[in-house]
Amino acid sequence: MFLAGVAVILLLFSNCKKPEDIGVSTLPDDDLVYTDYSDTASVLTFTIKEDTLRADELSRAVFGSVKDPDMGITDVSFFGQVLLTSTPNLISDSSALRGIDSLVLALDYSGYYGDTTLPVNISVFRLSEDMHIDSTYYSNKTFTTETTNLVHPSVTSFDIRPNTSVVVGTDSNQVPQLRIRLSDELADSIFDKNREIEFSSNILWKAWFKGIQIKMDQATDKGELVYFNTSSENTKMTLYYHEGTTSKSYNFTLIGAASVTNTVHDFTGSTVDAQLQSPTTEYDVNYLKALGGLKTVLSFPQLKHFVDSGSILINKALLEINIVSDTSVKIPANILLLAKNESDVYEFPIDYYERSYGGTVDLLNRKYSFNITRTVQHILDGRDVDNGFSLNILGSMISGNSVAIGSGKTGSASQMKLKLYYTKLY
């Protein structure tokens, strides 16, 4: 009964709104014709480099390289541990003939970005530095590796086919996956650990085999990024061998292992490079780039002048952001508008918690929109200060999407606008 009573109280409070917080979200759209309207509020925008982002144990992993004339080159590496799934006992009959067949790293696709029509060169390196599952790592973190490429020398390139089933043994309908054959030398060294101390626990195994780095040659044209699922049973390293005439295998896993996505952005010579070199100049176009690449910061420097002649009630404040990019390529499905607080930390604005907040791409009208009615009202009332805002890509570290957007520069073809519907309170 007590819990039920608390639930009722919480429900009642959650449905209460202050009168000044009631805007257009509570009114039919037809009522807007009875309000004043303006879309002339200045929106000051600049493109800047994104901060380093949290990059460990993400919901999916990324590696590859992409090149864009507007936003430069992005190289992405995956660092990760490979763990024992059980205590291996590879050979049951010590007198039987035995040998290695192959060692294969399989990556279960969870998507891609870029041009997958051309073959790519992929490298795998063995880590010489420990990773720790309980450590926090950011997108600029790298780990030292050995210099020998572990990819089998018979493999010259790879075709990325994220939607095509593959053949594994006699099974021709395995889930789409990237299969990388690794060197026989590594396979032999692992096989030789049978019944050795390194196979007795993951602690001792990780001390001997610290993990791997997966990377792609730097893109010279468009390039591509591979997304894969580290929590899938289909993402694994498999040792194939035989005992007598019997074929056997042992699977290592990435599930529960430490992992980090490292990103390196080079904007040299790109269109956005001029903006980064002149951070206080307004341009017609701004940029958002995932993987800790680029964000757009903005402010409303003249907003307070709307109350110079008296208080107003904001019925609706809509920030409309026009898309300049070609929408036939993968642009972000969702972006975020964040507000900077007094400590220069970006956080969710008060409107984020409203269902009408927005940020989802509207491909038909080529725009993103944010309903920031309460945020604007609080600024006009003096309850909050406009310390600035930022536009970021949602899920930035698990995708490679980017987008060019219209800036707030007055007169630009795709000008970003703050549309205000308001009522004067004399």
N, C-alpha and C positions, 0 to 999 in steps of 0.2 A: 504493500500500500504506500509505503514511504517513497519508493522509487517511482511509482505511478504519479504521486503528487508532484515530485520534482519534475517529471517529464511534462506535466501539464503547465507548471510554472514557466519552464523554459520555452515551451511552445507559445505561451502568451507573450513573453518578453520578446521572442523573435519576431512576432507579428506587430510589435509596436514601432512606430516611426515618429520622429520629431516632425512637427509641421514644416520646418524649414528644409527637411530632407525629402519632402514629397515633390517629385518632379513629374516629367512627362511619362515615366514608366507606369504611373498610376492613372494616366489619362488616355482617352481615345485619341488616335492620331488626328482626327478631325478638329479637336480642340486647339491644335496648334495655330489655326487661322486667326485665333483671337489673341495671339501673343505677338510681341515685337520680334524681329529677326535680324541677325547680323552675321556676316561671314568675313568681316574685315579685320578681326582681331589678329594682330601680328603673331606669326609663328616663326621663331628663330631656330634654324636647324643647322647642325654640322655633323659630318661623318668623322668618327674617331675609331681608333683601334679598341677592340674589346679587351677586357681584363682577362687574365688567365682564369680558367674555370675548373671546377672539381672534375676529375677525369678518371677516378678509380672505381672499379667494379660497376660499370655502367650497365644499363639494361640490354644494350647491344654494343658490339665492338666495331670499330671502323679502321680501315687502312687503305692507302692508295695515294694518288696524286692527281690534282686537277689544275688546269690553267685556264684563266679567263682574261681577256684583254682589258676588261674594266676593273677586275678585282685581283689580278695577279695570280701567283702560284701558291697552292697549299699542299704540303706534304704531310701525310698522316701515317704514323707507325703504331702498331699494336705491340705492347709488351705484356707477357702473361706467363704465369706458372702452368705447368702440366703435371698433374698429380696421379699417384697410384689409385686405382679403383679398389684394389684388394692386395693382399700380400701375394706377389706372383710366385708361382711354382711352375716354371715353364716346361720343365722336362720331368716326366715321371719315371722313365726307364733310362738310367744313365748309360746303358750299353747300346741303346738304339742309335742309329745314324740320325743326325739332326743338323739343321742348318737354317739360315735366314733366307726368307723370300723377299720381303720388303718392309719398309717403315713408311707409313702414310699419315700425313696430317690432314684431317678432313674438317672443313669449316661449313657449318650449316647456314646457308644464306638467309638473311632477313631483309634484303633489299640492296639497292645500289644507287649511285648517283653518277651521272656523266655518260660518256660514250662507251658502250660495251661491245661495239662492233669490231674493234681491233684487238689483237692479242697483246698481252702485257708481260713484262718481266717482273717476277716476284722473287724476293730473297728472304731467307730465314736464317737468323743468327742465334747462336747459343749465348745466353746471358752469363756474364762473369761477375755480376753484382746481385746481391740478394734483394728480393721483393718481400714485402710484409703485408699480409691481409689486413692487419689492424692499423696500418699507416694511412695517412691522408696524402694523396698525390694530386697535382694539378696538371693542366694541359701542357705546360712547358717542361715537365719532368721527363728525363731520359735515363736510361740505365746502360752501363758499359757492357759491351758484348765482345765475344771472340770475333776474329776477322774472317773466318772461313764460312762461306755460304753453305748452308746445310742442304739446299735443294739438290736433288740427284743430278749429276752432270748430263744425264740423258735427256733431261727436260729443258727445252730451250725457251719456251714461252707458255702462257696460259690463256685460254679463252674463258672469259667470265660469262657464265650462262645461268643467271639466278632463277630462271623459270623453267629449266630443262632438267628432267630426271636423269640420273646417271646409272651406269652399270657398275656394280660392285660384285666381283666373283661371277656367280650365275644369276644374280638378282639384277634385272634390267630396269627395275622401277624404284630405285632408291630416291629419297627426297633430293631436290636440287642441292648440290654441295660442291664446294671447291676442294679438289683432292690434290694435295701436294706431296709427291714422293720425295722422301728425304734420303740422305746419303747412306750407303751401305756401311760406311765406317761408323756412323752414329748408331745404326741398327746393331752392328756387331758389338759395340761397346756396351749397349744396353743389355743385349742378350747375355753378355759375359757376367752381368751382375746377378744372374740367377743364383739363388741361395746365398748371395752375399749380403752383408749388413745393410747396404743401400736399399735393398728391397724389403727391409723389415718394417719400415714406417715412413710416412710422408716427411717427417722431420729430417730423417737421414737422407731420404731420396732428394729433397729440395737442396740439401747441402751439397749434393753431388751434381744434380741437374737443376739449376736455378730457374730455368725457364727459357723462353724464346722471344725474339723480336721478329715481326712480320712486316715487311715494307715493300713498296713498289718503286720501280725506277721513276725518276721525276718526269712528269708529263712534258712533252714538247708541243703538244697541241691541246685538245680538250682534256684528255685523260679521264680517269674514272676512280670512284671510291667503292670499296666493297664493304657491305654491312654483314655481320654474322652474329649468331646467337651463342654466347659462351655458356649459357645455362641449358643448352640442348644436349641430349645424349648423342646426337649425331655429330656434334663438334667434339673431336677426340683425336688422339694420336694412337695408331694401331700398329703393333708389331706382328707381322705375318711370318710364320716359320713352319717347319715341319719336323715331326718326330717319326722316323721311319717313313712309312708311306702316308701317314696321317697329317693333314694340314691343320694347323692350329693358329690361334691369334690371341693377343692380349691387348686390352684397351686401356689407355691412359685418358684422363679426363681434364677438362678445364672448369668443370662445375665446382664451385666453392673455392676457386683459386684466386689469388691476387691478379689484377689486370689493370692496365693503364693505357689510355689513348693519348698519344703525344702528337701535337700539331705544331707545324712551322709554317708561318705565312711570310711570303716575300711579295711586297707590293711594288717593288722597283719597276718603273716603266709603265705601270698600269694607269688607267684613267683616274682611279681614286688616289694615286700617289700625290697628285697635285693638291688634293684636298687635305691630305695628311700633312703635307709640307706647309700649308697655309690654313691653319685650323680656325682662324677667325674670319675667313672669307666665305660669303654665301655663294652657293652654286645652285644650278637648276635641278640637279639630281643628287640624292643621297643614297647610301648603300647599307644593306644588312648582309652579313656573311656569317655562316655558322662555324662551328668548331673553334670558337674563341677568336673569330676574325675581325668583324666590323660591327659597329652599332651606330645608330643615329641619336644624338642628344638634341633636346629641344626645350624651349621655354616660351612663355607668353608674356613678353615684356610690357605690353600696353594694356593688359587685361584689367588692371585696377581702375583704369580711366572710365570703365563702364559705370562706375558708381560715383563719378564726380558730381553728378547733378541729383543724386539720391539713390537710395537702396533699390535693388532689383531682385526679383525671384527668378532663378534659373529653372525654367521648365524642362529644358533639355540642352545639353552641351555635347555635341558630336564632333569628334576629331576624325576627319576623313583623309586617308592616305592613299594617293593614287599610285598604281603600279606602272612603272615604266618598262620593266623587263618583258621579254617575250614569254608569254604564259604557256607556250607549248613545251617549255622545259620545266623541270621540277622546281617550282618556287615554294617557299614555306607555306604550309597549310595554316599555320597559326603563328602570330607574333605577339609579343608582350609589350605593354606600356608600363614602365616602372617609374616611381616617383622618388626623387632624392630627398632624404631627410636632413635634419640639421647637422648630422654627423657625416654627411657626404656618402651615406650608404643608400643604395637603391633598394626600394621595397615596393610591395604591391600598394597601389593607390586605394582609397576607400571604396571606389566603385568596382574594384576587382571582385568583390564579394556579392555583387548583384548579377543576376542571370543575364542582364542585357549588356554586360561589360564589353563583349566583342573580341576582336582580334583574329577572327576566322576569315580566311581569304574569300572574297566574292569575285570569282573568276568572270562571271557574266558582266559585271560592272567594273572589273579590273581595279579593285580597291580593297583596303582593310579599313574598318571603322571601330572606334572606341566611344562608348557612352561614358562620359566623365562628368555627368551632371553634378554629383555631390562634391567632387573634387573642385570644380570651378566655383560652386557656391561657397565652399569653405574658404577659398582664396579671396573672393570678393568680400566676404564677411570678416576677414582678418583672422579667422580661426586657424588657417594654415598659410604657409608662405610658399610661393613658387620658387623652390630651390633648383628647379630643373627636372626634366624627365628623360627617359631613354627608351628607344625602341630596340628590342632584342628579338632574336628568333627563339621560339619555344622549342625545347629539346635540342639546343644548339650542339651539344657534344655527341649526339647519336645520329646526326645527319649532316650532309654536306650542302644543303640548300642555301641559296643566296637570292637576293632580290634587289633591284634598283627601284627607288621610289621617288616621287616628286617631292621636292624640298618645300620649305615654307617661304621661299623667296618670292616677293611680290611680282606678279606678271609672268612667272614661269609657266610653261605650257601645262604642266601637271601639278600645279601648286597644291600643297597640303593646306587644308583649311580647318579652322575651328568654327563650327556652325552653332550659333547661340539662338535659342528660342527663350524669350524671357518676358517677364511682366514688371512694369515699373511700379514701385511702391512709394507713392508721394506722401 
